[in-house]
Amino acid sequence: MREWDELFRRFGLEDVEDRMDRMFKGFLGTKEGTPGARVWGYTMYRGPDGVPHVREFGSGVGEDALPERREGVREPFADVTHEGDELRIIVELPGVSKEDIDLQTTERSMTVSVDTEGRKYHKELRLPAEVDQDSARAEYNNGILEVLLKTADPEPAPRKINIL
């Protein structure tokens, strides 16, 4: 248990109780006096190397929230796993249809956005490896988006250069 306490301190999560208090006060209303829900949480897991990890997600609360998140944009929970030569990205996007999802990727990042009248989500993910953008496959079912990307060849094979 002591390693989890140390991990909380290292990631600045020792103030979880204070943050939860601020979050519950946020349910009663925003600064403008209008009701507003906030989403915040963290996931803890032990990586394949045995090292514990803590990852935050959510909309933030009060001063901790980014300006665009104060306007009703939620940061969905997302998980990225590296399995062999493939990255698997899972993003929770409840209450939207697949046509509403804007999914973009670069070699090292992926952005998921939804902007509908009823739901607004935005998440930028830094990928743990370079990916082949052309290999992307995505499925959306029951509020869960799953994206598979092949990792790019880390070191291309040497090419012979002809001397003229």
Stockholm file with secondary structure:
# STOCKHOLM 1.0

chainA/1-164         MREWDELFRRFGLEDVEDRMDRMFKGFLGTKEGTPGARVWGYTMYRGPDGVPHVREFGSGVGEDALPERREGVREPFADVTHEGDELRIIVELPGVSKEDIDLQTTERSMTVSVDTEGRKYHKELRLPAEVDQDSARAEYNNGILEVLLKTADPEPAPRKINIL
#=GR chainA/1-164 SS CHHHHHHHHHTTCTTHHHHHHHHHHHHHCCTTSCCCCCCEEEEEEECTTSCEEEEEEECCCGGGSCHHHHTTCBCCCEEEEEETTEEEEEEECTTCCGGGEEEEECSSEEEEEEECSSCEEEEEEECSSCBCGGGCEEEEETTEEEEEEEBCCSSCCCCCCCCC
#=GC SS_cons         CHHHHHHHHHTTCTTHHHHHHHHHHHHHCCTTSCCCCCCEEEEEEECTTSCEEEEEEECCCGGGSCHHHHTTCBCCCEEEEEETTEEEEEEECTTCCGGGEEEEECSSEEEEEEECSSCEEEEEEECSSCBCGGGCEEEEETTEEEEEEEBCCSSCCCCCCCCC
//
